[in-house]
Each structure stands twice: as C-alpha cells, then as structure tokens.
Amino acid sequence: MYYFRNDLKNKKVVNIDVPNKKIKMGLNESSLDPFEVVKDEFLEKMKNVQLNRYFNNITKTLIAQLSEYTKVKPECLTFGNGADEMLYYLFNSVRNDNNSFAVSLAPSYFDYKRYSEAVGLGIKFLSLNSDFDFSVEEYLELCDDENCKLCILCNPNNPTGNLLDESKIIEILERSKRLVLIDETYFEFSGKTFADRIYEYPNLVIVRSFSKSFSVAGLRFGYIISHPENIRELEKVMTIFHLNLMTQTMISTMLEKKKIFLEHNRKIIENKKDIFKQLSTIEEIHVHPSATNFLSFSAGDKTEDLFNFLIQNDIAIRAVWHHPVLANHVRVTISNAEHNSAFIKNVKRFMEER
Ligand SMILES: Cc1ncc(COP(=O)(O)O)c(C=O)c1O
C-alpha cells in the first residue's frame, strides 16, 4: 500500500551534497554574522513582541520597511521563509493539473526542479550556449503551450554568474503571455532589477532573498515583488502565520541597520574583483565574469582533483560540473580576506604542483 502521491513514489529524498568544511565557500553564504550586528537593538525590539500571540504590529512595520527598501507599494509585496519557500508557493499557485509545467534555462538554480516537482509541476529546460546566452525564439517556443504556466529567468544566473540580456527578458515579458518569474536573489550584487516595471508588466513576478546580501541564510527570509493582483492570488496558497514573529523582528532590525550589510556587500564585490584577477593570472584556469557574490571557473581536466585538494585542506567550494555547459567547472563563494587568501593560496599551490 502506498499512501502518498503517485508521482512521489520514484522520487529521491533530497540530499544536499555539500562538504561541510571549516572554510565554507560553497553555498554563496555571507561571512558576516548578522546577530553580532543587530543583537542589542533586536533584543530591545523583542520586548514588544509577545510570542504567545499570533499577531503583532511588527508585521506592518516590516512590510513598510521592505516597501521603502524595494521602492514598491506594500501591496506589491509578500514574504516568507527564504526565496525557496516563495518559489514553492509560486509553483503551487500556478500548477493547474498534471500537464502543467514551467520553463527554465539550464544550468540554473538547482532547486527549481526540486520544488516544481515537489508540487507536481513539470519543468522543461532550454540549455544556455557556451557564452551563457540563449535564443529567445527557442525559449518562447517552449513556452508556447497552454500547459506552460511559468517562465523562469534567474538574473543574474546561478551558477554561471552572468546577467541575462535585458532586451531578451523584455521580449519574453512582452511575448510569452505567461507569468514570468525573475529570480533576483543576487540583486544587491548586480544592482540590476525589474522591480520598477511591475505595473508595466502585470505578468512579472520577482523573487528575492536575504540569505546572501543580508547574511541570514540560516534565519530564512525571502520575498516576492509583483502586481497586487498576483500577490493576492499567490497568498491563497500560503499558510497563515508562516513567518514567525522573531524572524520578522530580526529582519526589521536589520533593515534599520541596512547600511552595514550593504557596505559589507560592497567589500565582497571588491574582493571578487581581486579573486577574479588572481584566478585569471593562473595558467590553465578560466574564470567567468560574475554579477553575484560567487565566481565559476574551470581548471580543465584538473578541476575535480582541485576540488578534492581544497576539501583536503578544509575548504569547501561547489561542484557545478553536472551540466555540459559547465563541464569541468566549480563555483566559489567570495568570502572575507582570510578565507579568500586561503582559497587562492591553495589553488596556486595545487596548480603549481600538478
Ligand atoms: C538563484 C537562487 N534562488 C533562490 C535561492 C534560495 O535562497 P533562500 O536561501 O532565500 O531560500 C538561491 C540560493 O542559493 C539561489 O541561488
């Protein structure tokens, strides 16, 4: 007897295959400890947040702050436990029946497939070419099907790191006749957003995260920006009170001190330029420009050995070589000066010795 959805029967249990090492440069996390930055103000604020109650004014305050930060009206926003949860809700809200599917470029964020399949939404992929670019015509062809419910564009794209061509995104928004999701998880590093176009394009949905640029991957906070009518439909599939009041209070405090986090991002961008330069000088390494807080690079057929060598030296980066476009590629998250220099030192040591 099988008690669950038929399509779950042959699905594998989710397994995060990231080595846990002292120097963590594999998951695009921030090296800044947010609690250290806000703890006094956070604890003070918590005096007015009773956790025995469902409601608190902090929710209204947070929406107002987020509205100021994103420069969109409060009714254009909804938030939850990380961009992942928002994706999950969005996929759930667009799935119509067993034939429904989404379209994404590939390689892109690994978990689009995981969450779409978790809610029974199929997913089709169009491969990027070797310049990490794509054909709009081919993309639109995949979307030109009544069962296509969502076009996904990750901008800048993870794991390639590049921004997609703006005119191509606009063409998809204008011609696809579908809901178009732009994943702006790395917005604070790219500086590029479509948030000011949600009224111009009522089919546009943007997802963002606090995990990278506000250093709270472990706290879980993400949000969606869209036309109020889309927000209303999306909220129909969300559980009520899903984002706990303590997280809301912490995020509200962080937004009061946002300058510290945004300044940290500026440093990360500077560090990225430095690592890019250093990797570029190593013969046999090819590194790609990136509008994010990570770099993807290849050491040709030495890549896997380099990856293992770094692990042996307590440095975890991410293997992203599973898609042919990124054959022999790894991805490194830019971190603080100490971690970055340990990374570069070990990469140089490995390349010199082999
Ligand atoms: C492109 C992209 N979207 C979404 C997420 C999920 O972010 P969160 O931690 O807010 O769930 C990530 C995390 O790595 C990501 O890279």
The ligand as an SDF file (V2000), in Angstrom:
LIG
                    3D

 16 16  0  0  0  0  0  0  0  0999 V2000
   19.1180   31.7980   -7.6350 C   0  0  0  0  0  0  0  0  0  0  0  0
   18.6750   31.4180   -6.2670 C   0  0  0  0  0  0  0  0  0  0  0  0
   17.3700   31.4900   -5.9710 N   0  0  0  0  0  0  0  0  0  0  0  0
   16.9290   31.1650   -4.7480 C   0  0  0  0  0  0  0  0  0  0  0  0
   17.7960   30.7490   -3.7510 C   0  0  0  0  0  0  0  0  0  0  0  0
   17.2610   30.3820   -2.4000 C   0  0  0  0  0  0  0  0  0  0  0  0
   17.5120   31.3910   -1.4460 O   0  0  0  0  0  0  0  0  0  0  0  0
   16.9820   31.3170    0.0220 P   0  0  0  0  0  0  0  0  0  0  0  0
   18.1250   30.9830    0.9110 O   0  0  0  0  0  0  0  0  0  0  0  0
   16.4250   32.6920    0.3150 O   0  0  0  0  0  0  0  0  0  0  0  0
   15.9130   30.2790    0.0940 O   0  0  0  0  0  0  0  0  0  0  0  0
   19.1620   30.6420   -4.0310 C   0  0  0  0  0  0  0  0  0  0  0  0
   20.1010   30.1590   -3.0150 C   0  0  0  0  0  0  0  0  0  0  0  0
   21.2420   29.8370   -3.2670 O   0  0  0  0  0  0  0  0  0  0  0  0
   19.6220   30.9900   -5.3270 C   0  0  0  0  0  0  0  0  0  0  0  0
   20.9110   30.9270   -5.6640 O   0  0  0  0  0  0  0  0  0  0  0  0
  1  2  1  0
  2  3  1  0
  2 15  2  0
  3  4  2  0
  4  5  1  0
  5  6  1  0
  5 12  2  0
  6  7  1  0
  7  8  1  0
  8  9  2  0
  8 10  1  0
  8 11  1  0
 12 13  1  0
 12 15  1  0
 13 14  2  0
 15 16  1  0
M  END
$$$$
